[in-house]
Structures are given as C-alpha cells and as structure tokens.
Amino acid sequence: MERTYVMLKPDAILKKLAGRIIDRIESKGYRIVDLKIMNLDKNILREHYAHVVEQPFYPSMESYMMSGPVWAMIVEGDNAVQGIRMLMGATKFEDALPGTIRGD
C-alpha cells in the first residue's frame, strides 16, 4: 500500500473539475485519506517549488498558484505513486496524452 500527494491547482477548482478528478482517482481504486483546501502564500510556494524558484518562469507560476485555492490530497492504494502519475498525465500540458486528466 502506497501513499502519494496530489494537488488540484486553481484552474481545476475554477473550472469546477475537482469532483470529476476525484471520481477518476476513486474509480481506479485509490482512496483519498486526507484532503485540505488551502490558499497558498509565497513562503509555502517557495518551499514547495524550491527546485525551480530561480527559473525565469517562477514568478508567473507563483502568481498563478496564489490566484485561488488548491486542494491538497493524500491518495492511498496499491502502486499509488506510479498509478497516479499515469492517471494525471505528463507534467507539461502539451505533452499529455488523450485519456489522462491533463490531456482531456
């Protein structure tokens, strides 16, 4: 049994997709064991994205991430880490395959 972190970002909440995303996660047999709705601030974002904070795109990403609430979830299940990665699709939207959450 594995656990992994999933964050529904501001656009998913704004577009009212959270329920559909959660349904897909649960229909694959995973269980959401914790969920917290948060408004992120600069300190949290700098810690979470420390690996890219010096990149030229970071200021716009930080602004986007503070534009609305996020849903932070812990998801549990067999092979959850790899399974959730496959379900969510590529990190870069333009690389996402049809059928993944990012590719729809």
C-alpha positions as CSV (number, residue, x, y, z in Angstrom):
1,M,0.0,0.0,0.0
2,E,1.5,3.4,-1.1
3,R,0.5,7.0,-0.4
4,T,1.2,9.9,-2.7
5,Y,0.4,13.6,-2.8
6,V,-2.0,15.2,-5.3
7,M,-2.7,18.9,-5.6
8,L,-5.7,20.2,-7.6
9,K,-4.5,23.6,-8.7
10,P,-6.5,26.8,-9.0
11,D,-7.7,26.2,-12.6
12,A,-9.2,22.8,-11.7
13,I,-11.1,24.5,-8.9
14,L,-12.2,27.5,-11.0
15,K,-13.4,25.2,-13.8
16,K,-15.3,23.1,-11.3
17,L,-13.4,19.9,-12.2
18,A,-12.5,18.8,-8.7
19,G,-15.4,16.3,-8.5
20,R,-14.6,14.7,-11.8
21,I,-10.9,14.4,-11.0
22,I,-11.7,12.9,-7.6
23,D,-14.1,10.5,-9.3
24,R,-11.4,9.3,-11.7
25,I,-9.0,8.8,-8.8
26,E,-11.5,6.8,-6.8
27,S,-12.8,4.8,-9.8
28,K,-9.2,3.5,-10.3
29,G,-9.4,2.0,-6.8
30,Y,-7.5,4.7,-4.9
31,R,-8.7,6.2,-1.7
32,I,-8.4,9.8,-0.6
33,V,-7.3,9.6,3.0
34,D,-6.8,13.3,3.7
35,L,-7.9,16.5,1.9
36,K,-7.2,20.1,2.8
37,I,-8.4,23.2,0.9
38,M,-5.7,25.8,1.1
39,N,-4.8,29.3,-0.1
40,L,-1.0,29.2,-0.7
41,D,1.3,32.1,0.2
42,K,4.8,32.9,-1.1
43,N,6.6,31.1,1.7
44,I,4.8,27.8,1.2
45,L,5.3,28.1,-2.6
46,R,9.0,28.9,-2.3
47,E,9.4,25.8,-0.1
48,H,7.3,23.5,-2.3
49,Y,8.9,24.7,-5.6
50,A,12.4,25.2,-4.2
51,H,13.9,23.3,-7.1
52,V,12.6,25.9,-9.7
53,V,12.4,29.1,-7.7
54,E,15.4,30.6,-9.6
55,Q,13.9,29.8,-13.0
56,P,12.6,32.6,-15.2
57,F,9.0,31.2,-15.2
58,Y,8.8,31.0,-11.4
59,P,7.2,34.5,-10.8
60,S,4.3,33.8,-13.2
61,M,3.8,30.3,-11.7
62,E,3.8,31.7,-8.2
63,S,1.2,34.3,-9.2
64,Y,-0.9,31.6,-10.8
65,M,-0.7,29.3,-7.7
66,M,-1.8,32.2,-5.5
67,S,-4.7,33.1,-7.8
68,G,-7.2,30.8,-6.0
69,P,-7.5,27.8,-3.6
70,V,-5.8,24.4,-4.1
71,W,-7.0,21.1,-2.9
72,A,-4.1,19.2,-1.3
73,M,-4.8,15.4,-1.0
74,I,-3.1,12.3,0.2
75,V,-4.1,9.4,-2.0
76,E,-3.6,5.7,-1.0
77,G,-3.7,2.5,-2.9
78,D,-1.7,-0.3,-4.5
79,N,1.1,1.2,-6.7
80,A,-0.4,4.7,-6.0
81,V,2.7,6.7,-6.9
82,Q,3.0,5.3,-10.5
83,G,-0.7,4.8,-10.9
84,I,-1.5,8.5,-10.1
85,R,1.4,9.7,-12.3
86,M,-0.1,7.7,-15.2
87,L,-3.6,8.9,-14.5
88,M,-2.6,12.6,-14.3
89,G,-0.5,12.6,-17.4
90,A,2.6,14.5,-18.4
91,T,3.8,17.4,-16.3
92,K,3.8,19.6,-19.4
93,F,0.2,20.0,-20.6
94,E,1.3,20.0,-24.3
95,D,2.9,16.5,-23.7
96,A,-0.2,15.0,-22.1
97,L,-1.8,12.1,-23.9
98,P,-5.6,11.8,-24.5
99,G,-7.3,10.0,-21.7
100,T,-5.2,11.4,-19.0
101,I,-6.6,14.1,-16.7
102,R,-4.3,16.7,-18.3
103,G,-5.0,15.5,-21.8
104,D,-8.8,15.9,-21.8
